[in-house]
Amino acid sequence: MKWVHVAIIMGVCTFYAEATPIVFTTTGISTGNNLDNLGTSGSQVPVAEISGLNLTATFGALGGTVDYLNAIGDQLGVNSDLVDEGTSYFDTGEWLAVSFDKDVNVTRFKFASFTVGDSVEITWNTTILTLGDSDLTSVNEYFVDWDVRALDTIRFDALGKSAATSEGGFGIEEIDLSVVPEPATMAMFGIGGVIAFLIRRSACK
């Protein structure tokens, strides 16, 4: 019976950790600020919202060259040399792949400036999501439950309209995730659970 209780406690710690929004905007201290003007694909930056977690950003433009990532206002976009390209948007052909140096659980993607005609393909391992405006909530969110291992990539490809039109493309605003506890940490939770169980059992006698 003791091990059943420990398993329950450990399960709560693993699966009910509160997710933290990774912010790709330029508001306050954010990961967006760390990515702003990043011109070297494959660079690693610290995740400002979660101490000790790092993000590697790889990016490009099909048929063009990327000058740099551009975090501006409430979104992250790509500045490339594609024709009619919007510097603060993801336009058709532009892409971004992110990976983390720890296992994480990803639960939400939030986009900005996502309107009718925009489309994004999100790829992780064998999972491929193709999302249009009607697939997102009214505030441009999409919810998932992905256990992403360290160094796995999540790639965003802009498939919708390109060009710096009156509506532009779209930007990435937030990703919600939580860091999966490492085995040593889980062991400590287990020990703590056993102690708590024994104390409670003694008090009930």
N, C-alpha and C positions, 0 to 999 in steps of 0.2 A: 504493500500500500504506500509505503514511503516514496518509492520510485515513481508511482503514478502521480503523486502530488508534485514531485520535482519536475516531471515531464510537463505537467500543466503550467507550473510557474515558468519553466524555461520557454514553453510555447508562447505564453503571453509576452515575455520579453522579446522573443524573436519576431512575432508576427504583428504585434500591436505597438511597435515603436512609432512615435509620432514623426510624420514626414516633415521635412524642411524644404521650403521653396528655394531653389537655386535661381537667383535673379539675374537675368541677362540685360537689365536696363542700366541706366547710369544714375539711378537713384541711390544716394547714400553710399555705404560701403557694400559693394556688390561684385559678383563674379563678372558681370558685364563690364565694369570698370577695368578689371584685370585683362579682359579680352579686347577692349577697345584699341583700335589701331594695331592689332597683332598682325604682322605681315609674314611670319614664318610658319608654314603649315607643319604640324607635328609638335608644336610647342606646348609645354606644360605650364599651367598656371594654378595657383592655389584657389580652392573654392572658398570664397570669402565668408559664406554663411555657415560652413561646417569646418571647424578647426581640425587640421591634420589630413583633410581630404584634398586631393589634387585632380585636376581635369586636364586631359590632353585634347587639343583641338586640331583636327585635320580638315582642310577645306580646299575647294577648287571651283572651277567654272568650266563646264563642257564647251569646248570651242573657244575658250578665252583664257585670260590670265587674271588671277586675283591679286589685287594690290594689298588689301588688308581687310580684316573684320572691322565692322563699324557698329559700335553700340551707341545709340543716340536716343534720347527720350525714353520711350517705353519699350524698346525692342533692340534686338541684335540682327544685323544684316551683313551683307557682303558687298564690298566695293571692288568691282572688276572692270575689265575693259570691254565687256559685251556691249553691243549696240543698244542704245536707249535704256541703259541699265540705271536702276535707282540705287544710289549708294548706300542707303540705310535699309534696303529690303533684300529678301531672297527672291531673285527673279529667275525665270525659267533657265535651267542649266546650271545654276549655282547650287552648291551643296556644302554641308557641314557634317562632320562626324565627331562625336565626343566619346571619350572613355574615361574611366575613373581608376585610381590605383587601389581601390578597395571594393569589395563586394557591396552592391547597393540594391535596394528595392525601389523601383521607380513606379510612381502611381499617377502622375498627371503631367500633361504637356499643355502649356498655355501659349497661344500665339497672339500677335498684335497686327492690326491693319489687314486682317484676313477677311476678304470680301468675295462676293460672287465671281467665279472665274479663277480664283486662286485654288491651287491644289498642291499637296505635299505628300511625298512618299517617305515613310519612316521605316527603316530597316534595322532589325536586331536579330542576329543569328538567322534562323529560318523564318522568322516572323516578318511579314511585309504588310504594312498598312498604307492604303492610298486614301487620303482624306480630302474631301472638298468642304466648302463652306457649310453645307447641310449636315455634315457629319459631326460638327462641333457644337458645343452648347452655345447659348446666346452670348456668352462672354469669351468665345473662342477657346474653349477647353476640350481636352479629350482625356479620358481616364483609362488607365491600364493597371496591371499588377504584374510587373516584370522583375524577376530576380536576376539582375545583371551582374555577372562575375567581373572581378577586376580585369581590366584591359579589354573586355568585350566592347564593341563599338555600337553606338546608336547613331545612325546616319539619317540626315534630313536632306531630301532632294526636292527642289522646287520644280514642279511640273506644270503649274498654271501659267497665267499670262506673264509675260516679261514686260519690260519697258517702264520707264518712269512716267506712266500715264497719270491721269488725274487720280486714279485709285491706287496706283503702284502695285507692288507685290505684297509680301507679308514679312513679318519679323517674328523671332522667337523671344518670348517674354519671360517665361518661367518653366522650370522642370521641378516637380516635387519628388523628393527621394529621401530615404533613410539609409544609414550605413548599417550593414548586417554585422552583428557582433562577432568577433573572432572567437575561435574555440576556447582560448584561455579565458576570455571574458564570460563565455557561456558557462564554463566550469565554475567560475566565481558565483554566477547567478545560481547555479545548481547547489553549491555549498551553502549559499545564503538561504536558499529555499529549504534545505534540510534543517538548518538551524532554526529557521522560523517555524517549521513544522513541529520540531521537537519541543521548542519553548511553548508553543500553543497547546501541544498534547500534554505537557507537564502541568500547565495552568488549569487544564480541564479536569485533572484528577482530583 
